[in-house]
Amino acid sequence: MGVTIKEERIEIRLATAEKERIRQAAVLSHQNLSEFVLRAVRAVADETLAEQTRFVLPAEQMKTFYAALDQPAKSIPRLRELLKKPSVFEGR
C-alpha cells in the first residue's frame, strides 16, 4: 500500500477559543489537529456531495418511481411547438 503524498494546504482563521475547542476534541479522539479537522471536513464533504448526487426512497415508492420511468414518453403538443422555436440563447 503506497503512501499518499500531501501536497496541498488549506489555511483558515479562527478565534483562539474555537481552535482550543477543536484541539480538545482531537485529543479526545486520539488524533492530531490536522487529522481531526481533515476527517471532519471529509465527512461533511461526502454528505454534501451525496445529497446532490443520489436519493433514497422506501421500497414501495421506488417501485412507483421505476414504473414511471418505464412508461413511454407522453407527447405534449405545446412543448413540441416550443422546441421548434429558436432558443433565446441562439443568434437570430
N, C-alpha and C positions, 0 to 999 in steps of 0.2 A: 504494500500500500504506500503510494507516494505521499510526500509532504507537500501541502499546498503553500505556495509562496505568497505571502500577503504583500501586495504592492501598493494598495490604495489606503487612504486615510480619510476619516471624517472627523471634523472638529466641530464642537458645539460649545456655546457659552451657557453657563447655568449658575444659579446662586449657590453659595457655599453650603447652605442647608440642603439644597437639592442633591448636590454631589455627595454630601455625607450620608444622606438617606439611601442613595443608590449604593454607596460603598458598603454600608452596613448590610444591605440586602445581599450584596455579592459575597461578603464574608460569611453570612449565614447559609448561603448556597454553596460554600466551599469553591468559589470561583474568584478569579481576579476581576477587577473592574471592567476591563475590556471584554473578557469572555461573557460576563453577566450582561453587559449592555448589548453586545452583538447577538446573544441568544434572544433577548427580549425584542430587539428590533426585527430579527428574522421571523419571530412568531407573529408579530403584528403585520409584517410584510406578507407572509404566507396567507394570513387570514384575509387581508385586504384583496390580494390577488384572487383568492378562491371565491370571494364574494362577487367578483366581476367576471369570472370565467366558468362557474358551474352553479347548478342549483339542485336541490334535493326535494323530492315530493314523496308523500306517502304512497304506498303501492297502488291503491285504487286511483288516485289522481294521476299517477304515472301511466297507468293503463289508458286512462281517458286521454292523456296528452299524446301518447303513441298512436292511439286510434285517430285522433285529429290529424296527426302528421301523415298518416297513411291514406287519408281521404284525398281524392283528386282535387286539384285547384279549382276554385269557383271562378266563373267568368264574371267580371264586373265591368259592364259596358262603359261607365263613366271613367273608370281607371284606365281602360284600354284607350279611350279617346285622349285622356290626359297624357299618356305616354307617347302618343303620336306627335304631340306638340314639341317644339324645340325647348330645351332646358333654358332656364333663365341664366345658367352659367355658360351656355354656348354662345359664340359670337353669332350675330344675325347676318 
